[in-house]
Amino acid sequence: MSRFEAGIARVFPDHLFQFGRTGVRYLDEPHAEPVDLTAIVGPERTDELDGETGRKLRITREVTILTDPDSDYGGVASPKMSATIEIDGVEWTIAPPVTVDGNTATLTVSRSPQVERGRAGYRGHG
C-alpha cells in the first residue's frame, strides 16, 4: 500500500472502505468468532529468504482494516499476531509490523507459496 493510500485510509475510512475488497475474514479461534471484513488489500510481494534448510519463498502483502467492530465494513478493535486473515479462502498469517493508527490497522500478512512437484511416472509423465 502506498503512503498516499495509507494517508487516505486514515482520513476518509468510510469513503475508502466502501470501495474495499470483500471476502476477507479475521480468524482468531477459539478466542473469538470469525469477523467478515471489507479491507484495503495491497499487492502480493514475493521474497526469497535464506534459511537453514535452503532458500524459501515468502509472499507478503499489506491489509488495512477498520478497528471499529461496529462499523458497516466490519472491524477488529485489537488485531492479534496469533490470528490469521483469510483472503478469498486463502489463510495468511499476521507478521510484524502491525500499525494501528486512529481507526485503522495495517497488517502485514504472509504465506508460503503452494509448490507443486512432478515425479517420474506420476500421472503418466516420464
Backbone as JSON, one array per atom type, in Angstrom:
{
  "sequence": "MSRFEAGIARVFPDHLFQFGRTGVRYLDEPHAEPVDLTAIVGPERTDELDGETGRKLRITREVTILTDPDSDYGGVASPKMSATIEIDGVEWTIAPPVTVDGNTATLTVSRSPQVERGRAGYRGHG",
  "N": [[0.85, -1.16, 0.0], [0.58, 2.17, -0.83], [2.05, 5.24, 0.49], [0.31, 7.32, 0.11], [-2.21, 6.0, -0.16], [-2.37, 4.88, 2.42], [-2.47, 7.22, 3.95], [-4.88, 8.35, 3.05], [-6.61, 6.33, 3.91], [-6.55, 6.75, 6.65], [-7.74, 9.26, 6.91], [-10.19, 9.31, 5.47], [-11.83, 6.91, 6.12], [-14.46, 5.7, 5.94], [-15.34, 6.4, 3.37], [-13.33, 5.35, 1.75], [-13.38, 2.6, 2.38], [-15.79, 1.77, 1.33], [-15.22, 1.08, -1.21], [-13.61, -1.03, -0.84], [-12.2, -4.36, -0.56], [-14.17, -7.22, -0.44], [-14.79, -10.44, 1.09], [-12.88, -11.0, 2.93], [-11.68, -12.28, 5.96], [-11.27, -12.21, 9.48], [-9.69, -14.37, 11.59], [-9.66, -15.8, 14.7], [-9.7, -18.15, 16.29], [-9.71, -20.32, 19.12], [-10.63, -18.1, 20.46], [-12.31, -16.03, 19.58], [-15.19, -15.35, 17.51], [-15.22, -15.73, 13.91], [-14.66, -12.78, 11.9], [-16.21, -11.02, 9.39], [-14.9, -8.91, 6.95], [-14.5, -5.79, 5.2], [-11.83, -4.8, 3.38], [-8.8, -3.0, 2.64], [-6.69, -4.21, 0.39], [-3.4, -4.8, -0.32], [-0.97, -5.28, -3.02], [0.57, -8.49, -3.8], [3.82, -9.43, -2.68], [6.76, -11.13, -3.45], [9.35, -12.65, -1.73], [12.65, -13.93, -1.48], [14.04, -15.99, 0.87], [16.9, -16.82, 2.79], [17.47, -19.72, 4.55], [18.09, -22.18, 7.18], [17.64, -24.61, 5.96], [17.9, -24.1, 3.33], [16.93, -22.04, 0.51], [13.89, -20.21, 0.69], [10.66, -19.28, -0.47], [8.66, -16.46, 0.25], [5.57, -14.96, 0.51], [4.17, -11.81, 0.83], [1.86, -9.24, 1.9], [0.08, -6.16, 2.41], [-2.66, -5.41, 4.51], [-5.32, -3.37, 5.18], [-7.53, -2.67, 7.76], [-10.55, -1.73, 9.5], [-10.72, -0.53, 12.89], [-12.98, -0.39, 14.34], [-15.37, -2.31, 15.69], [-18.11, -2.06, 15.31], [-18.53, -1.0, 12.84], [-19.91, -0.54, 9.54], [-18.41, -1.92, 7.74], [-17.17, -3.95, 9.01], [-14.84, -4.74, 11.61], [-11.94, -4.9, 13.75], [-11.1, -4.47, 17.01], [-8.63, -4.81, 18.41], [-6.27, -6.15, 16.71], [-4.7, -9.34, 16.75], [-1.48, -10.91, 16.83], [-1.52, -13.65, 16.81], [-3.7, -14.39, 15.36], [-5.27, -15.12, 12.15], [-5.62, -14.03, 8.75], [-8.03, -14.39, 6.3], [-8.16, -14.38, 2.9], [-10.11, -14.42, 0.18], [-10.52, -17.18, 0.64], [-7.97, -18.15, 1.19], [-5.63, -18.66, 3.73], [-3.7, -16.36, 5.59], [-0.9, -15.61, 7.6], [-0.45, -13.32, 10.3], [2.1, -11.01, 10.46], [4.85, -9.19, 11.92], [5.34, -5.82, 10.78], [2.54, -4.55, 12.72], [0.45, -1.91, 12.35], [-1.36, 0.37, 14.11], [-3.4, 3.02, 13.62], [-5.22, 5.58, 14.57], [-8.44, 4.99, 13.52], [-7.89, 2.79, 11.95], [-6.13, -0.24, 11.13], [-3.13, -1.45, 9.92], [-2.07, -4.36, 8.63], [0.59, -6.61, 8.18], [0.65, -9.38, 6.24], [1.48, -12.83, 5.64], [2.46, -15.71, 3.69], [3.43, -19.0, 2.63], [4.25, -20.0, -0.67], [2.22, -22.23, -2.67], [3.59, -25.17, -3.73], [3.94, -27.21, -6.44], [5.01, -30.35, -7.35], [6.37, -32.42, -9.86], [6.65, -35.93, -10.46], [8.56, -38.63, -11.65], [6.79, -40.93, -13.61], [4.4, -40.27, -12.48], [1.05, -39.64, -12.98], [1.32, -40.52, -15.57], [3.56, -39.27, -16.63], [6.92, -39.11, -17.73]],
  "CA": [[0.0, 0.0, 0.0], [1.39, 3.38, -0.93], [1.88, 6.19, 1.58], [-0.91, 8.07, -0.2], [-3.36, 5.17, 0.21], [-2.4, 4.78, 3.88], [-2.93, 8.52, 4.45], [-6.31, 8.46, 2.74], [-7.32, 5.39, 4.77], [-6.67, 7.35, 7.98], [-8.58, 10.46, 6.87], [-11.52, 9.03, 4.91], [-12.02, 5.45, 6.12], [-15.77, 5.25, 5.46], [-15.41, 6.57, 1.92], [-12.39, 4.43, 1.12], [-13.75, 1.21, 2.58], [-16.93, 1.39, 0.5], [-14.65, 0.5, -2.43], [-12.66, -2.05, -0.41], [-12.36, -5.73, -1.02], [-14.92, -8.11, 0.43], [-14.22, -11.78, 1.06], [-11.76, -11.02, 3.88], [-12.14, -12.68, 7.29], [-10.31, -12.24, 10.58], [-9.92, -15.62, 12.31], [-8.92, -15.89, 15.97], [-10.34, -19.24, 17.01], [-11.05, -20.39, 19.7], [-10.83, -16.93, 21.3], [-13.38, -15.16, 19.07], [-15.86, -15.77, 16.28], [-14.68, -15.07, 12.7], [-15.22, -11.47, 11.58], [-16.19, -10.69, 7.97], [-14.38, -7.56, 6.79], [-14.17, -5.15, 3.94], [-10.46, -4.37, 3.65], [-7.96, -2.49, 1.56], [-5.69, -5.27, 0.26], [-2.3, -4.41, -1.19], [-0.48, -6.32, -3.94], [1.48, -9.5, -3.26], [5.27, -9.31, -2.92], [7.43, -12.4, -3.2], [10.73, -12.5, -1.3], [13.4, -15.17, -1.34], [14.73, -15.95, 2.15], [17.88, -17.87, 3.04], [17.24, -20.37, 5.84], [18.99, -23.29, 7.5], [17.39, -25.72, 5.05], [17.98, -23.61, 1.95], [16.15, -20.84, 0.19], [12.44, -20.36, 0.72], [9.91, -18.14, -0.96], [7.67, -15.93, 1.19], [4.69, -13.98, -0.13], [3.61, -10.89, 1.82], [1.04, -8.13, 1.42], [-0.48, -5.36, 3.49], [-4.11, -5.39, 4.57], [-5.8, -2.34, 6.1], [-8.88, -2.93, 8.25], [-11.03, -0.78, 10.5], [-10.62, -1.01, 14.27], [-14.29, -0.21, 14.97], [-16.16, -3.52, 15.45], [-19.49, -1.73, 14.95], [-18.53, -0.38, 11.51], [-20.63, -1.23, 8.47], [-17.43, -2.68, 6.96], [-16.52, -4.88, 9.92], [-13.65, -4.2, 12.22], [-11.34, -5.62, 14.87], [-10.57, -3.44, 17.89], [-7.21, -5.06, 18.7], [-5.81, -7.33, 15.96], [-3.67, -10.12, 17.44], [-0.5, -11.58, 15.98], [-1.84, -15.08, 16.77], [-4.84, -14.59, 14.47], [-4.97, -15.21, 10.73], [-6.51, -13.31, 7.83], [-8.41, -15.21, 5.15], [-8.47, -13.56, 1.73], [-10.63, -15.29, -0.88], [-10.36, -18.59, 1.01], [-6.57, -18.49, 1.47], [-5.23, -18.13, 5.03], [-2.44, -15.64, 5.7], [-0.54, -15.33, 8.98], [-0.13, -11.93, 10.58], [3.51, -10.87, 10.79], [5.2, -7.79, 12.22], [4.73, -4.91, 11.76], [1.12, -4.21, 12.74], [0.38, -0.48, 12.65], [-2.69, 0.87, 14.44], [-3.35, 4.47, 13.51], [-6.58, 6.1, 14.6], [-9.48, 3.97, 13.39], [-7.48, 1.73, 11.02], [-4.96, -1.06, 11.44], [-2.48, -2.0, 8.74], [-1.46, -5.64, 8.98], [1.42, -7.29, 7.2], [0.3, -10.8, 6.27], [2.4, -13.61, 4.82], [2.21, -17.14, 3.48], [4.36, -19.69, 1.73], [3.54, -20.36, -1.91], [1.95, -23.63, -2.92], [4.56, -25.69, -4.68], [3.56, -28.49, -7.0], [6.17, -31.03, -7.93], [6.09, -33.59, -10.66], [7.51, -37.07, -10.2], [8.63, -39.59, -12.76], [5.77, -41.94, -13.56], [3.18, -39.77, -11.85], [0.08, -39.22, -14.0], [1.75, -40.9, -16.9], [4.68, -38.47, -17.1], [8.27, -39.61, -17.54]],
  "C": [[0.9, 1.23, 0.0], [1.15, 4.28, 0.28], [0.62, 7.02, 1.36], [-2.15, 7.29, 0.22], [-3.5, 5.05, 1.72], [-2.9, 6.09, 4.49], [-4.41, 8.72, 4.21], [-7.12, 7.54, 3.64], [-7.51, 5.96, 6.17], [-7.68, 8.49, 7.99], [-10.01, 10.14, 6.46], [-11.86, 7.54, 4.95], [-13.37, 5.01, 5.59], [-15.88, 5.35, 3.96], [-14.51, 5.56, 1.2], [-12.85, 2.99, 1.23], [-15.0, 0.81, 1.79], [-16.47, 0.81, -0.83], [-13.66, -0.61, -2.1], [-13.02, -3.43, -0.92], [-13.14, -6.54, 0.0], [-14.29, -9.5, 0.33], [-13.0, -11.91, 1.95], [-12.34, -11.36, 5.25], [-10.97, -12.66, 8.27], [-10.65, -13.46, 11.42], [-9.03, -15.68, 13.54], [-9.58, -16.95, 16.84], [-9.36, -19.87, 17.98], [-11.42, -19.15, 20.52], [-12.0, -16.06, 20.85], [-13.98, -15.77, 17.82], [-15.19, -15.1, 15.08], [-15.41, -13.76, 12.42], [-15.09, -11.25, 10.07], [-15.84, -9.22, 7.83], [-14.44, -7.09, 5.35], [-12.82, -4.51, 4.19], [-9.83, -3.76, 2.41], [-6.79, -3.47, 1.49], [-4.65, -4.84, -0.76], [-1.85, -5.57, -2.08], [0.45, -7.31, -3.22], [2.92, -9.17, -3.63], [5.89, -10.66, -2.58], [8.9, -12.13, -2.88], [11.37, -13.88, -1.19], [14.25, -15.06, -0.08], [15.72, -17.1, 2.24], [17.64, -18.42, 4.44], [18.23, -21.5, 6.05], [18.84, -24.45, 6.51], [17.42, -25.3, 3.58], [17.13, -22.39, 1.75], [14.66, -21.16, 0.18], [11.81, -19.1, 0.14], [8.88, -17.75, 0.1], [6.88, -14.86, 0.47], [4.09, -13.12, 0.98], [2.72, -9.86, 1.12], [0.54, -7.37, 2.64], [-2.0, -5.34, 3.36], [-4.51, -4.33, 5.59], [-7.25, -2.62, 6.44], [-9.27, -1.82, 9.22], [-10.91, -1.39, 11.89], [-11.93, -0.81, 15.03], [-15.15, -1.45, 14.68], [-17.6, -3.25, 15.02], [-19.62, -1.09, 13.57], [-19.35, -1.21, 10.53], [-19.71, -2.15, 7.67], [-16.72, -3.72, 7.8], [-15.28, -4.25, 10.5], [-13.19, -5.05, 13.39], [-10.66, -4.59, 15.75], [-9.08, -3.59, 18.14], [-6.75, -6.3, 17.95], [-4.65, -8.01, 16.69], [-2.73, -10.78, 16.44], [-0.81, -13.08, 15.85], [-3.01, -15.4, 15.84], [-4.35, -14.78, 13.03], [-5.99, -14.39, 9.95], [-6.78, -14.23, 6.65], [-8.84, -14.27, 4.03], [-8.85, -14.51, 0.6], [-10.35, -16.76, -0.62], [-8.95, -19.03, 1.31], [-6.17, -17.84, 2.8], [-3.83, -17.54, 4.98], [-2.15, -15.44, 7.18], [-0.19, -13.86, 9.12], [1.31, -11.87, 11.07], [3.8, -9.42, 11.16], [5.59, -7.07, 10.93], [3.22, -4.82, 11.6], [1.05, -2.75, 13.16], [-1.07, -0.09, 12.89], [-2.59, 2.38, 14.47], [-4.76, 5.02, 13.45], [-7.59, 4.98, 14.53], [-9.16, 2.91, 12.34], [-6.28, 0.97, 11.58], [-4.42, -1.6, 10.12], [-1.69, -3.22, 9.17], [-0.56, -6.1, 7.84], [1.09, -8.77, 7.33], [1.24, -11.55, 5.32], [1.93, -15.05, 4.71], [3.32, -17.69, 2.6], [3.6, -20.06, 0.47], [3.27, -21.86, -1.96], [2.92, -24.09, -3.99], [4.08, -27.06, -5.14], [4.77, -29.1, -7.66], [5.71, -32.23, -8.74], [7.08, -34.7, -10.33], [7.48, -37.99, -11.42], [7.56, -40.65, -12.58], [4.46, -41.49, -12.95], [2.29, -39.19, -12.94], [0.58, -39.48, -15.41], [2.89, -40.08, -17.45], [5.98, -39.22, -16.83], [8.34, -41.05, -17.43]]
}
